[in-house]
Amino acid sequence: MTRIATLLVGACALVGLTLHAPARAQTVAEPAVTDQDWAIHGQVTGVLQGTPGFASPYEGTNSLTPRQIKETVDVTLYAGVRPWRGGELWINPEIDQGFGLSNTLGAAGFPSAEAYKVGRKRPYLRLQRLFFRQTIGLGGGREAVAGAMNQLAGTRDSDRLVLTAGKFGVGDVFDTNSYAHDPRSDFLNWSAVDAGSFDYAADAWGYSTGIAGELYRGDWTLRLGLFNLSKVPNGETLETRFQQYQVDGEIEHRHQINGHDGALRLTLFRNRGQFGRFDDALALALAAATGGDADTALVRARRTRLGASVNGEQAVTDTLGLFARAGVADGAIEPYDFTDIDRTAQLGVSLKGAGWHRAVDTVGAALIVNGISAAHQRYLNAGGLGVLVGDGRLPHPGDEYIGEAFYKLAATRGFELTLDYQRIGNPGYNRDRGPANVIGARVHGAF
């Protein structure tokens, strides 16, 4: 698999050289920005969520339960250094503590992307990111880069090749969106911040090891990536040497409508590893005739799982933005590292508070529908458990409907308070249970 990594890097470089035309005349003066040699940032985020009572005639191992309150806290350090022009080395140690609702189980569109799949009562330290990024200029004029977490301030060519390698999140590069992608600042629901069907490679904390290449050329960007899957589905330990792996591809087009920025992205993924087919697990359970539950772990073999999603965003005014996603993945084979969604669609809006004299405040709202295949439904009805869902049975399946709305108050510089409400219809695709109302509050500080 190391050959695949080498080929991906080589392919990005070759495309960059092939597309690079003679340098165009500079129409904009180079921004007067000093390149940062190093930077240190930090953030702390606390989320409190609770559910009142809702219909729950039966429960299984992975059910969302009513009448509970849970909290999570994470503190992250972002330290970066520039060893040479175009290079950046970043490290992100993090302290985490707390639990998601029902120990981060019970809804495919789980209500807090700040809740990891590993919950602990005591704070613990973990290295979430350690990566190197190299930017290779290809002309096209210079543009300013603002300093941010995992981004040193400076300037760069608008046409460029960017290579990232190490430990980082697939979502750091793929399926990004200006309005719905950061659970520390905008929406909280898992299937709002990413396409729910995007079964991206990750450990139980959401990070992987691998390499990604991005080629920027005018209004277009091409992205390719190779990442390690976890050793077992939803596992805490990542593969090494790409023995089980994911290949990602994305093409992005940026544009303007009436002078306002927008973008469209098409993302593809290919997972290769030990996956179970739902119908094989059902057949084995029936053949055993012991009354045991279906279990994909018993029928895993070397297989490929594919998926695709589209992602769009558009600023309508200086304060109003719209976004949408839709995706589909192979519903015959179990999801591996993200969540139990075979098809998804979302539509949302984000509005800044200038109209009520709170220019930095934000109101957001999104509607999401998640679904699974008929084979996936049969598996859950036979007692099967997924990454996040599994009520022990599923006699009356239905799509999972989610609405989320939040108000983010910019209290002071670098400090935000957010109130969040979500309504989850048919949690875990079960029409016998719910709807569940999830009320939340988020505190976020950054420097």
C-alpha angles and dihedrals in degrees: 000000000000086000089060090054090050091048092050092053091045093048092052091048093047093050089048092053092044095051096040108109125191111293113279122227112276106251095175126050114244108266115254095239125139115226112242114232094197141355141188123205133168141190140190124196129182124186126189118189134174140178125208121209122308137166109294111157092166138006137206137195094282100035127134105237126210129239103034140125124204137174139201131193129188131179118193134188119205111196121174139174134187109223093181140348111307094008127111131179117196134184125189115189112181139193114213135184138165143042138270119232110294088002090299095308140113107059129061088213092050113203099232126047085183088069112086124207087250114068124187134178095218125056114258134187122236135170104234101172136020112159146144124224125195121191117199115195119228100177127247095134133298127281133189121249118205118220113253142147106310091002126092118212118248141089134295141177114272087224107055149137116236121194121190123185135171132043116340141118124286085222090059087074109016134056094009121166130184094222105034118029110081118073089190092061113016133012122006105199115103093228092049098054092046136015102275093222092053099105092195122187112262147135119242089282095053102256134113142181121245148090134280133189126200124191115196116195119165109302093347135082128188118198130190128178143177119199141172118248119217117271092248127016112286089001133161095227124068126218120252128221089017095279086153111022151165128224115202130192130183138174120197132190122194121201145156129238115194089344095307124118124247140162141198124203134188114198127190129185135189119193120194121188147079104329132160127227115227095223091050090054090049093048092050092050091050093047091051090057090197097118092247123149122261112262126187090199088075095056104040118140137158104293144149126237121193134194143166137196140180124216129189138178132180133180109220097182135354089278106026125074135174129204138180140179135186130178147167135196136183104289096192093070128057120261110247119198111004121038145308101277125124097174133015144173131185138179125187150162134216123197129187118219101241090115091065095036095261099108096173097044117098135208117196135182132178139177118206134182121192127187143178135209125265090251090052090051092051090050093053090046088055091059097267120154126220133197091281109354138063125126094182091256139023110199094155109036124186141161118281111245120198132183121186131183130173142176117209116200116201095214098178136340108306095002125099136178120200133189113201133188127187132179116199116195117199095003109210088013089287117138089191092067134059151319089217121203113208118195118191146174127201131196117194131179129176140174 
